[in-house]
Amino acid sequence: MFVHLGGDVVIPIKDIIAIMDIESSITSSNTKEFLKTADDEGFIVNISNDAPKSFVLSERDNKTIIYLSPISSATLHKRSGFFNDVSLK
């Protein structure tokens, strides 16, 4: 199964490590440093010209890729089916 991250980017669900909300994540100095280092090393792919709402940490062929997505983390979670096993009772 695949997840559409925005723009023309679609990745296999099995490659996803984490889907994070950008606004709440960048309040942490560790996350800011992680994203800055990843950007400096060329691991970040910006999907669109819009402001990113989330980032998706993925690994494919032993290579880490971080996608900056204009789609909210909640929507990406729903698209990926991660919430299918969660009961809201």
Secondary structure, DSSP 8 states (H G I E B T S, - for coil): -EEEEETTEEEEGGGEEEEEEHHHHTTSHHHHHHHHHHHHTT-EEE--SS--SEEEEEEETTEEEEEEESS-HHHHHHHHTGGGG----
